[in-house]
């Protein structure tokens, strides 16, 4: 048996861009759960409040969770330069086009196996 720990996802948003996404394993799932757990708890608490500040803080936490997923599961970005430099997962999150970041995020979440209703967290 041969097992590849990454898979290639062709971008549907930008021709020639490919994402190398880590495949899920038991150890990697545990690592991700540890990293996301506290952020998700705080986000859920803030969402339960009624004030605008709490909702804004919850939205910021969702952004942090999204960035964490991409940092955790996106191994490389191929076929994309940002400001004259080869794109990395970190630079995609920081300065890349948001639609490509969202596409990479969905590729990672798809590999993790989250159902659509779970993907909001």
The 8 nearest C-alpha neighbors of each residue, nearest first, counted from 0:
[[1, 2, 3, 4, 5, 22, 24, 6],
 [2, 0, 3, 4, 5, 6, 22, 24],
 [1, 3, 4, 0, 5, 22, 6, 24],
 [2, 4, 5, 1, 6, 22, 21, 0],
 [3, 5, 22, 21, 2, 6, 23, 24],
 [6, 4, 21, 22, 20, 3, 19, 7],
 [5, 7, 20, 19, 21, 8, 22, 4],
 [6, 8, 19, 18, 20, 9, 17, 5],
 [9, 7, 18, 17, 10, 19, 6, 106],
 [10, 8, 17, 16, 11, 18, 7, 15],
 [11, 9, 12, 16, 17, 13, 8, 14],
 [10, 12, 13, 9, 14, 102, 16, 99],
 [11, 13, 10, 99, 14, 98, 102, 16],
 [14, 12, 10, 16, 11, 15, 99, 9],
 [13, 15, 16, 10, 12, 11, 9, 17],
 [14, 16, 78, 13, 17, 10, 9, 77],
 [17, 15, 78, 10, 77, 14, 13, 79],
 [18, 16, 9, 77, 10, 8, 76, 78],
 [17, 19, 76, 8, 7, 75, 20, 77],
 [18, 20, 7, 75, 74, 6, 73, 5],
 [19, 21, 73, 5, 6, 74, 72, 18],
 [22, 20, 5, 72, 4, 73, 74, 23],
 [23, 21, 5, 4, 110, 20, 24, 6],
 [22, 24, 111, 27, 28, 110, 21, 25],
 [25, 23, 27, 26, 28, 22, 4, 29],
 [24, 26, 28, 27, 29, 23, 30, 31],
 [27, 25, 29, 28, 24, 30, 23, 31],
 [26, 28, 30, 24, 29, 25, 23, 31],
 [29, 27, 31, 25, 30, 26, 24, 32],
 [30, 28, 32, 26, 27, 31, 33, 25],
 [29, 31, 27, 33, 28, 32, 26, 34],
 [32, 30, 34, 28, 33, 29, 35, 27],
 [31, 33, 29, 35, 34, 30, 36, 28],
 [34, 32, 30, 31, 36, 35, 29, 37],
 [33, 35, 31, 32, 36, 30, 37, 38],
 [36, 34, 32, 38, 33, 37, 39, 31],
 [35, 37, 39, 33, 38, 32, 34, 40],
 [36, 38, 40, 39, 35, 41, 34, 33],
 [37, 39, 41, 35, 40, 36, 42, 60],
 [40, 38, 42, 36, 37, 41, 35, 43],
 [41, 39, 37, 43, 42, 38, 44, 36],
 [40, 42, 44, 38, 43, 39, 45, 37],
 [41, 43, 57, 39, 45, 44, 40, 60],
 [42, 44, 46, 40, 41, 45, 39, 47],
 [43, 45, 41, 47, 42, 46, 40, 48],
 [46, 44, 53, 42, 47, 43, 57, 48],
 [47, 45, 43, 48, 44, 54, 57, 42],
 [46, 48, 44, 45, 43, 49, 54, 53],
 [49, 47, 46, 45, 50, 53, 44, 54],
 [48, 50, 51, 47, 53, 54, 46, 45],
 [49, 51, 53, 52, 48, 54, 55, 45],
 [50, 52, 54, 53, 55, 49, 48, 56],
 [51, 53, 55, 54, 50, 56, 57, 49],
 [54, 52, 56, 45, 55, 51, 50, 57],
 [53, 55, 57, 51, 56, 52, 46, 58],
 [54, 56, 58, 52, 57, 53, 51, 59],
 [55, 57, 59, 53, 58, 54, 52, 60],
 [58, 56, 42, 54, 60, 55, 59, 45],
 [59, 57, 61, 55, 60, 56, 54, 62],
 [60, 58, 56, 62, 61, 57, 55, 63],
 [59, 61, 63, 57, 62, 58, 42, 64],
 [62, 60, 64, 58, 59, 63, 65, 57],
 [61, 63, 65, 59, 60, 64, 66, 58],
 [62, 64, 60, 66, 61, 65, 67, 59],
 [63, 65, 67, 61, 62, 66, 60, 68],
 [66, 64, 62, 68, 67, 63, 61, 69],
 [67, 65, 63, 69, 68, 64, 70, 62],
 [66, 68, 64, 70, 65, 69, 71, 63],
 [69, 67, 71, 65, 66, 70, 72, 64],
 [70, 68, 66, 73, 72, 71, 67, 104],
 [69, 71, 67, 68, 72, 73, 66, 88],
 [72, 70, 68, 69, 67, 73, 31, 74],
 [71, 73, 21, 69, 107, 20, 70, 68],
 [74, 72, 20, 69, 75, 70, 19, 88],
 [73, 75, 19, 20, 72, 21, 88, 76],
 [76, 74, 19, 73, 87, 18, 88, 77],
 [75, 77, 18, 87, 17, 86, 19, 88],
 [78, 76, 17, 16, 79, 18, 75, 86],
 [77, 79, 16, 15, 17, 76, 80, 85],
 [80, 78, 86, 77, 16, 85, 81, 76],
 [79, 81, 85, 86, 84, 83, 82, 78],
 [80, 82, 84, 83, 86, 85, 95, 79],
 [81, 83, 84, 80, 85, 94, 86, 95],
 [82, 84, 81, 80, 85, 86, 79, 90],
 [85, 83, 80, 81, 82, 86, 79, 87],
 [84, 86, 80, 79, 81, 87, 83, 77],
 [87, 85, 80, 79, 81, 90, 76, 84],
 [88, 86, 90, 89, 76, 75, 91, 85],
 [87, 89, 91, 90, 75, 73, 70, 76],
 [90, 88, 92, 87, 91, 93, 70, 86],
 [91, 89, 93, 87, 92, 88, 94, 86],
 [92, 90, 95, 88, 89, 93, 94, 87],
 [93, 91, 89, 90, 95, 94, 100, 88],
 [92, 94, 90, 91, 95, 89, 88, 96],
 [95, 93, 90, 91, 92, 96, 81, 97],
 [96, 94, 91, 92, 93, 97, 90, 81],
 [97, 95, 99, 98, 100, 94, 91, 92],
 [96, 98, 100, 99, 101, 95, 92, 91],
 [97, 99, 101, 100, 96, 102, 12, 95],
 [100, 98, 102, 101, 97, 96, 103, 12],
 [99, 101, 97, 103, 102, 98, 92, 104],
 [102, 100, 104, 98, 99, 103, 97, 105],
 [101, 103, 99, 105, 104, 100, 98, 106],
 [104, 102, 106, 100, 105, 101, 99, 107],
 [103, 105, 101, 107, 102, 106, 69, 100],
 [104, 106, 108, 102, 107, 103, 109, 101],
 [107, 105, 103, 109, 104, 108, 102, 110],
 [108, 106, 110, 104, 109, 105, 72, 20],
 [109, 107, 111, 105, 110, 106, 113, 104],
 [110, 108, 112, 106, 107, 111, 105, 113],
 [109, 111, 107, 112, 108, 22, 106, 23],
 [112, 110, 108, 109, 113, 23, 107, 28],
 [111, 113, 109, 110, 108, 114, 23, 107],
 [114, 112, 117, 111, 118, 108, 109, 115],
 [113, 115, 117, 116, 118, 112, 109, 108],
 [116, 114, 118, 117, 113, 119, 109, 112],
 [117, 115, 118, 114, 119, 113, 120, 112],
 [118, 116, 114, 115, 119, 113, 120, 112],
 [119, 117, 115, 120, 116, 113, 114, 108],
 [118, 120, 117, 116, 115, 61, 65, 114],
 [119, 118, 117, 39, 61, 64, 42, 65]]
